[in-house]
Amino acid sequence: RVSLNLRRGSRDHYRNVADILIDGMPAGFCAWDHAQGGFMISLSGAGCVATDMSKVHRVLTHDAAAFKPKISRIDLALDDLSGEFINHNFILNQISRGGFMPQRGAAPKFCIIESGHIVRGQSYKDYILKPDLGRTVYCGSREAGKLIRCYEKGFERGLDYEFKSHYRVEVEYRAKDRVIPFDVLLDPDSYFIAAATALHAAFSAVPSEVESESVEPKKIRVFRAKARASAEHAIHFASLQASRAVFLMREVFGFDDSRIVERLLRPLDGRMIHEKLPRRLAVPTPHDFSVPEFDSAKYPSRETSPIIVNSNISDFYESVLQ
């Protein structure tokens, strides 16, 4: 399930760098052969979802303990896809209540960024600033080893994104004058809410569901929601870009549907799976996603199909679009 794709060149003083692929999808990178020895592994957010962190914890604390590994950076995030419980006004309210103030020490730095357009106000000569491209609140600093970001993720993904009110709160920990314990991999929630009382309030504001055998883990529910929105986004814009060409091939040149599809997919021949999918969908599946039973009658030509090249990926996105 995991493979490496060697890059050219170096990075961060490491002579060798390779992309980490899970299910053929980009999930991060690793680097080795440093001037001072050692190696590093960096996983993206999608890579973390696809990785069993309990196994990573066991490797770091037992199998590789002799190498004295450490976590130099970790990002923990909380998403409210509806924006109903956590939003920009919620964060501003927490600021006014001292939710970002530490129990001791100096007050943290902050920065608020608003992006949007200048629009006409209530009267003809008045104009106002409309932050319709998103607002972001930063609290803390990378230099201090802890930075909290709160932003309107829905605007970042684009106005056609299904979850337009999607809001994200995340904390970035760096090993600056602190040791990031490996237990953060097993219990990220505790370390998330410990960053500030405002994050504890945000975590408590989002309704929780009792996870059982009949309820999907939250990260898979979020993954499915994002994947479905990304798929619909890709199909919508593909119809806008290719509909006239499809009409030409069908009505003028007399191509049947199978020939039209073959002609449109021809540029993807020979490419890797993550190069065939739209960029937003080129992410690995969660590590605890169970692949449906393969129905050979439904896909009689699966082995030779130029579209279906990975059963895990294809079955997952088939279930997403149903």
N, C-alpha and C positions, 0 to 999 in steps of 0.2 A: 504493500500500500504506500510505502514511503520510498522515494527515490531522490537522487541528487543530480543537478544539472550544472556542471562546472562552468564558471564564468571566466572571461578573460580579464586580466588585470588584477589589481589588489584593492583592498579596502581597509581603512583604519589601521594601517601598518601591518595588516595580515597579507601575506604573499598569495595565498590561495583562497578563493571564495567560490561557493557553490549555492545555487538556489535549492531550497527544500521544496519538494513536490509531494503532496498527499493526494492520492487518486488522480495524479497527473496535474493537479492544480497548484499554483503558487501558494506557499504557506509560510514563507520566511527565507532565511538564508543562514549559512554557517561559514565560518572562516577559520583558518588554521595557519600554522607556520609563521608565527609572530616573531619579530626580532628578539623579544624577551621570552619567547616560549608561550605555550598555552593555545587555546582555541576558544571560539565563542559560537553560540547559537542564538539566533533572534527569530522569534515566531511572530507573525502578524496576528491580528485579532481573529481572522478566519482560521489561521493555523492553530491557535489556542483552542477554538471550539472543536476542531477536528482531532485534538490530542487528548489522550487520557492522562490528566495531570497527576493522578495517583501513581501511575507508573513513572512519570517524570520525577515525582517526589522520592520514590523508592530508589531510583538511579542516583539522584543527587546525594541522598543521605546514606546510602549503603554501597551500591556498586561502584560509584565514582568518588566516594568520599576521600580516597587517598590522593586525588588530584586537587583537593581543597576548592571545589567549585563555589561560586557565589552568584547571586542575582544582582546585576548592576542596575536594572531598570524593570519596572512592571507597571502596566496601566490597568486599572480596574474601572469598570463602567457600569452604569445603571441606565436603562432605556425605558422611557415611557412613550410607546408608539402613538398613543392617543393625545398626549400632551394635556390630558385632563387633570392629572394629579401633580405632575411636575412640569413647570414651564418657567418662562422668564420672570413673570410676576412673583411666582413662588420663591425663586432665588433672591429677588430684590427684597422680599419680605423677610427672608432669613438673614440677609445682610443687616437690615434695620434692627433685627432682634439679637444681633451679635452671634449669629450662627456660625460665622467663619472666624471668630476670634479664638485664639488659643487660650488654654487654661492658665498658661504662664508664658512669659517671654514677650517679645516685641510684636506689635500688630503686623499682620502680613500685608504685602503689596497687593494691589488690585488693579485691574484694567477692564473697562467695558467697551466693547466695539459694536457699533451698529452700522449695518450696510443696507442701502435701499435707494430710493429715488426721491427727488424733490417734486412734490405734487401740489396742485392748487388747493388752497384752504377753503373756508366757508365763503369768504368774499372773493371778488374777482381779482383783487390786487394782492391777496395774501397767499403765501406759499408755506408749506410745512414739510418737514422731513418724515418720510414714511419708511420705516425699517422693514421693508418687505423682502429683503435678501438675507435676513437673519441677524440675530444678536448673540453675542458671546460675552461671558463673564469669566475673567481669569482671577484667581486668588492664590497667592503664594509665588514661588519662583523656582526655576530649575536649580539655581545656584544653592538654594536652601535645601534641596532634595525632595521637595513636595510641591506640586503644582496641581491646583484644582481647576478644571475647565467645565463650564456649563454652557451649552449652546443649543440652538435650534437646528437639529440635525436634518429635519425635513426640508428646510430651505437649502441646506448644503447639497442635498441630493437632487434638487431641481423642483420646479413648480409642478411637473407632471408626476412627481413621486406620490404614491397612493397615500402614504402617511405624512401629510403635509404638516401636521402638528407634532411630529416626532421630536422629542426632546431628550438630550443625553447629558448626564452628569458623570464625569470621570475624574479620577485622581491619578496622577503620575508620581510614582515613588522612584527616587534615584538613590544609589548607595553613596550619598554625600554626607559624611559625618554620621552615618547610620548603617546598620546591618539589616538587610531585608531578609527575614527568616523564610526558610523553605516552606513553613506551614501556610504561607499565603497562597500556595498552590492548592491546598486542600480546603481552606476556609477563607476564600477571598472576601466574602461578605463582611466578616468581622474587621478586616483591615480596611475595607471601604468605609464603613461607618465610623471607624476610629479616626479618620482624617480630619473630621470637623463635626460639630453637632448638627450643622446644616445637612450634611450627608446622611446622618442618622435619621433626621426628619424626612429627607427625601426617600430613603429606603423604607421608612414606615408608612409613607404616604401612598405608595403603590400597593394595591391589594395583592395579597399572596394567595396562591392556590395550593391546596394539599396535594403533593405529588404522590401518586400511587401507580399501580400497574395500568390503570385505565386513563391516566393523565400523563401527557408528554412532559418531559422536563422543560423548564422555561426556556432554556437556550435553544432547544429545537423548535419550540413554538415561534420564537423570535426569528430564527433562521428561516423557517417556512414562510413567515409573513414577508420578510425582506426579499426572499427568492421569488415569491409570487409577484410582488410589486415590480421587481426588476425584470421578470419575464414579460409581464404585460407592457412594461415600458419599451422593451426591445421589440416586441411584436407590433406595437402601435407605430413606432417610428420606421420600422421596416415596411409597413404597409404604405406609409407616406412616401418613402423613397423609391420603392420598387413597384408600386401598383401600376404605374403607366407602362413600365417595361413589361410587366406580366400581361397587361392588356394587349400590348403590341405583339408579343410572342404568341398569344392564344388566338387573337382575332385576325391579325394580319398574316403571320407566318404559319398559322395552323398547328402550332405545337400542342401536344396533349399535356395534361398536368404533370405526368411523370417526367417528361422531357424538360419541362420548364423548371421543375425542382432540381433535376440533374444539372441543368445549365447554371442555375444560380449557386449551387453548392460546389461547382467545379473548382473554384479558387481555394477551397478548404482541403482538397485532396492532399494527403501526406502530412498534414499538420497535426500537432499534439492536441489532446482533448481541450486543454485550457485555451488554445488558440482558435478553437472552433466555436466556443461559446461566446456570447456577448460579455464584455469586460466585467459587468456587474455580477454576472453569474459564474465567473471563473474563480470559484472558491471551493475548497474541499468540503465534504459533508461532515457533520458532527460525528465524533468517534463512536458514540453510542446509538447511532442511527441503524436500525435493523433493515436490511435490504429485503424487499418483498420476494416471494418465491418467483422464479423465472418461469414464464409461460411460453414454452417453445411454440405452441400453436399460434399464439398471438404475434410472435416475432419469428416466423419461419426462416427469414434470411438474416438473422441477427449477426451471424459470424462474418458475413461479407458486407454488411451494411456500412456505407461510408459515414453515416450519421452516428450510429450507436457503437461506440468504441470502448465504453466502460460501463459495465452493468450497474455498478453502485451509483454512479452519477446519473445514468439514464433513468433508472428506476426511481431515484429520489425526485428528479424534476418532473417525471411523469405524475407522481403522487402530488406534487406541488400544484400542478396545473389542473388537477381534477376538481 
